[in-house]
Structures are given as C-alpha cells and as structure tokens.
Amino acid sequence: MHSRRWPSLLAALTLLISALPPTVSLVDAQAPAEPPATLRLARLFGDGMVLQRDTRIPVWGWAAPGTRVSATLHGRSARATADSVGAWRVVFPALPAGGPYVLTVAGAGRRIAVHDVLVGDVWVASGPTYRRHVVRDGRMIIAFDHVGGGLVSHGASGARDTVTGFAIAGEDRRFVWAQARIEGDHVIVWSDRVPRPVAVRYAWSNSPRNPNLYNREGLPATPFRTDHW
C-alpha cells in the first residue's frame, strides 16, 4: 500500500521544486557590480508567475542609468526611468483575479515578454534579500530582491526610513556600525569613519540596536555579508 504512494509523492515534490525561483549564485549575490548595460527584469518575474489580485502591482529590474523603460500588462501601461545605479520600478493599478496575460517590458532597443501571467492570491514567503551594491561618493547603495510592497523599518527611534544593523569597512577590513536609510527600494549606508567603503554586513554580529529592515508584508531582511575575510 505504501509503495503505491511513492510515485505520486515524488511527482508532487518534483513539481514543487521546479516551481521555485532560480537560486542566486554566490558571485551574483555578493560581488559588487556596476550598473547593468542592458535591460533586465528581477529574477522572480518569469513565465507562469502569479501576481497578487486587488492590489497595486510593482514590477522592477535594472538597465543602464537613464534608460526609459515602458511596461504593459493586460491593457495597462506604465513608465519609469532607470536611476543612477540602474534600478527602475513601475507600478500597475490593481487587477482582479484572471489571466493568463503577457507582461512586456521595453527599453533601449530591447523587449522582454513574460508569458502566462496569472493574477490571484500570492503568499510572500521571504523578507528582503541582498541583491547587489554600488559605491557612490563614499556611500553604499544596496539593492534587494523580495521587497514585496516596499522596504520599511520597524521600531526606528528616529525617522521612519532609518535602518539599524548595518556595518561597513574600508580596505583596512575594520567594520564600524553605520548609518542607513531607505530610499525607494534601496538602502543607503555610510559612516564618516569609512570614507571609502568596500564591504557591508547586515545583522551579522552584535549590533548596538536590533536590525529593523523589513518588507511591507512584515517579513525581516535576511542577514548578509559581502566580504570573504
């Protein structure tokens, strides 16, 4: 009796694994990167995906800074311009359950099409995870995946966009606790004691204040480090 159940259980497990998003490689997740030269979508956007119904729909990705990006979904259109680190984000109005639809994104002579997009109920199962960072004028600009409805800070004693739990280091490899704030879907991190930062950590050791970076769904950011020291 039990032996007859194994094929169906194995098939279900295989289907579950195949539905998971691609794993971010260590090189892609930790190495600093310059702004991308070509248009691309964040990795969680792909054929057969499900978007949350009855709420605004954010779509984001990367392109060369200044690239004008246009997107369409089920007769709706949205536009954005890639910022100084190459990030862009558009937001579509809420849609009822339905589909399948085609999501298209275009910019700088390239067009991306995502097919069989459904609109229904989505359960967010991850808080923000480190994607990449760039350094501009002595400050680290950090991009995240799984931002959901946006980045927020919980329990901040100062401004609502103040984030705690970040530390940065320069070439001397000495980490110091840093200031950080949320700007859109990025976190800007800096310290006057580290004019040329090369590495950043979040929630990696005993912070003087509890790490407080979350997405709007209430899920905490995953601890990370960019160094291999």
C-alpha positions as CSV (number, residue, x, y, z in Angstrom):
1,M,0.0,0.0,0.0
2,H,2.7,2.5,1.0
3,S,4.8,1.6,-2.1
4,R,2.0,2.7,-4.4
5,R,2.0,6.2,-2.8
6,W,5.7,6.9,-3.6
7,P,5.3,7.8,-7.3
8,S,2.6,10.4,-6.6
9,L,4.5,11.9,-3.7
10,L,7.7,12.1,-5.8
11,A,5.8,13.8,-8.7
12,A,4.4,16.3,-6.3
13,L,7.8,17.0,-4.8
14,T,9.3,17.4,-8.3
15,L,6.6,19.9,-9.2
16,L,7.2,21.9,-6.1
17,I,10.9,22.1,-6.6
18,S,10.5,23.1,-10.3
19,A,8.3,26.0,-9.3
20,L,10.8,27.5,-7.0
21,P,12.7,30.7,-8.3
22,P,16.3,30.3,-9.5
23,T,18.9,30.3,-6.8
24,V,21.1,33.4,-6.7
25,S,24.7,32.4,-7.2
26,L,27.4,33.4,-4.7
27,V,29.1,35.5,-7.3
28,D,25.9,37.3,-8.4
29,A,24.7,37.8,-4.8
30,Q,27.9,39.0,-3.2
31,A,30.3,40.6,-5.8
32,P,29.9,44.4,-6.2
33,A,28.6,45.2,-9.7
34,E,28.4,48.3,-11.9
35,P,25.0,49.3,-13.3
36,P,23.9,46.9,-16.0
37,A,24.3,47.8,-19.6
38,T,21.1,46.1,-20.9
39,L,17.5,45.9,-19.8
40,R,16.5,43.1,-17.5
41,L,13.8,42.1,-15.0
42,A,14.3,40.9,-11.4
43,R,14.6,37.2,-11.3
44,L,11.2,36.5,-9.7
45,F,9.4,37.6,-12.9
46,G,9.1,34.7,-15.2
47,D,6.7,32.7,-17.4
48,G,3.8,31.2,-15.4
49,M,4.2,33.6,-12.5
50,V,1.2,34.7,-10.2
51,L,0.6,38.3,-9.3
52,Q,-1.4,39.4,-6.3
53,R,-5.0,40.4,-7.1
54,D,-6.8,43.5,-5.9
55,T,-3.7,45.4,-5.1
56,R,-1.2,47.6,-7.0
57,I,1.3,45.5,-8.9
58,P,5.0,46.6,-8.8
59,V,7.4,45.4,-11.5
60,W,11.1,46.2,-11.3
61,G,14.5,45.4,-12.7
62,W,17.7,47.0,-14.0
63,A,19.0,48.9,-17.0
64,A,21.7,51.4,-17.9
65,P,21.2,54.6,-15.8
66,G,18.8,57.0,-17.5
67,T,17.2,54.3,-19.7
68,R,13.5,55.0,-20.3
69,V,11.5,51.8,-19.6
70,S,7.9,51.1,-20.6
71,A,5.8,48.2,-19.5
72,T,2.4,46.8,-20.4
73,L,0.1,44.3,-18.7
74,H,-3.5,43.4,-19.7
75,G,-4.1,46.7,-21.5
76,R,-2.4,48.8,-18.8
77,S,0.9,50.7,-19.3
78,A,3.5,52.2,-17.0
79,R,6.8,54.0,-17.5
80,A,9.9,54.7,-15.5
81,T,13.5,55.8,-15.9
82,A,16.4,53.8,-14.5
83,D,18.1,55.7,-11.6
84,S,21.8,56.4,-11.1
85,V,22.5,52.8,-10.0
86,G,20.5,51.3,-12.9
87,A,17.4,50.3,-10.9
88,W,13.9,51.0,-12.3
89,R,10.4,50.3,-11.0
90,V,6.9,50.6,-12.4
91,V,3.5,50.1,-10.7
92,F,0.4,48.9,-12.4
93,P,-3.1,49.5,-11.0
94,A,-4.8,46.6,-9.2
95,L,-6.3,43.8,-11.2
96,P,-9.0,41.2,-10.3
97,A,-8.2,37.5,-10.5
98,G,-7.7,36.4,-14.1
99,G,-5.3,35.6,-16.9
100,P,-3.3,34.3,-18.5
101,Y,-1.7,37.6,-19.6
102,V,1.5,38.8,-21.1
103,L,3.8,41.2,-19.3
104,T,6.1,43.2,-21.6
105,V,9.0,45.5,-20.7
106,A,10.9,47.5,-23.3
107,G,13.8,50.0,-23.2
108,A,17.0,50.9,-25.0
109,G,16.1,48.8,-28.1
110,R,15.3,45.6,-26.1
111,R,11.9,44.0,-25.4
112,I,11.2,41.3,-22.7
113,A,8.0,39.3,-22.7
114,V,6.8,37.2,-19.8
115,H,4.0,34.8,-20.8
116,D,1.2,33.0,-18.9
117,V,1.0,35.6,-16.1
118,L,-1.9,34.9,-13.7
119,V,-3.5,37.2,-11.2
120,G,-4.6,35.6,-8.0
121,D,-3.5,35.1,-4.4
122,V,0.2,35.2,-3.6
123,W,1.8,34.3,-0.2
124,V,5.1,36.2,0.3
125,A,7.5,33.7,1.9
126,S,10.7,35.8,2.2
127,G,11.8,39.1,3.5
128,P,14.3,41.3,1.6
129,T,17.4,39.5,0.4
130,Y,20.7,41.2,-0.7
131,R,21.0,41.6,-4.5
132,R,24.0,43.8,-5.1
133,H,25.5,47.1,-4.3
134,V,27.4,50.0,-5.8
135,V,29.5,52.7,-4.1
136,R,28.8,56.4,-4.9
137,D,30.5,59.3,-3.2
138,G,31.6,57.2,-0.2
139,R,28.1,55.7,0.3
140,M,26.9,52.2,-0.4
141,I,23.7,51.9,-2.3
142,I,22.2,48.4,-1.7
143,A,19.6,46.7,-3.9
144,F,17.4,43.9,-2.6
145,D,15.2,41.1,-4.0
146,H,11.9,40.1,-2.4
147,V,11.0,43.7,-1.4
148,G,7.3,42.8,-1.8
149,G,5.3,46.0,-1.4
150,G,8.4,48.0,-0.5
151,L,11.1,48.4,2.2
152,V,10.2,49.6,5.7
153,S,12.0,50.0,9.0
154,H,10.3,48.7,12.2
155,G,10.7,50.3,15.6
156,A,13.1,53.0,14.4
157,S,13.7,55.6,17.1
158,G,14.4,58.4,14.6
159,A,12.9,58.9,11.2
160,R,10.7,56.2,9.8
161,D,13.2,55.4,7.0
162,T,16.1,55.0,9.4
163,V,17.6,51.4,9.3
164,T,19.8,49.8,12.0
165,G,22.0,46.8,11.9
166,F,24.4,47.8,9.1
167,A,28.2,47.8,9.4
168,I,30.8,48.8,6.7
169,A,34.5,48.5,6.3
170,G,37.2,50.0,4.1
171,E,40.4,48.5,2.8
172,D,41.7,48.1,6.4
173,R,38.9,45.5,7.0
174,R,37.7,47.1,10.2
175,F,34.0,47.2,10.4
176,V,32.2,50.0,12.1
177,W,28.5,50.5,12.8
178,A,27.0,52.6,10.0
179,Q,24.1,54.9,9.4
180,A,21.5,53.8,6.9
181,R,18.2,54.9,5.4
182,I,15.7,53.7,3.0
183,E,15.3,55.4,-0.4
184,G,12.7,53.7,-2.5
185,D,13.7,50.0,-2.9
186,H,17.3,50.7,-1.9
187,V,19.1,51.2,1.4
188,I,21.9,53.9,1.5
189,V,24.6,53.1,4.0
190,W,27.5,55.3,5.2
191,S,29.9,56.3,8.0
192,D,32.1,59.3,8.4
193,R,34.7,56.9,9.7
194,V,34.8,54.9,6.4
195,P,35.2,57.4,3.5
196,R,35.9,54.6,1.0
197,P,33.8,51.5,1.9
198,V,34.5,48.2,0.2
199,A,32.3,45.8,2.2
200,V,29.0,45.8,4.1
201,R,27.3,43.5,6.5
202,Y,23.7,43.4,7.9
203,A,22.6,41.8,11.1
204,W,25.9,39.8,11.1
205,S,27.1,40.3,14.7
206,N,26.0,42.0,17.9
207,S,24.5,45.3,16.8
208,P,24.1,48.0,19.4
209,R,20.5,48.2,18.1
210,N,18.3,45.5,16.7
211,P,18.3,45.2,12.9
212,N,15.0,46.6,11.7
213,L,14.7,46.2,7.9
214,Y,11.5,44.5,6.7
215,N,9.3,44.5,3.6
216,R,5.7,45.8,3.9
217,E,4.4,42.3,4.3
218,G,6.2,42.2,7.7
219,L,9.0,39.8,6.8
220,P,12.5,40.7,8.0
221,A,15.5,41.1,5.8
222,T,17.9,38.2,5.7
223,P,21.4,38.7,7.3
224,F,24.2,39.0,4.8
225,R,27.8,40.0,4.2
226,T,29.7,40.9,1.1
227,D,33.2,40.2,2.3
228,H,35.1,36.9,2.4
229,W,37.5,37.9,5.1
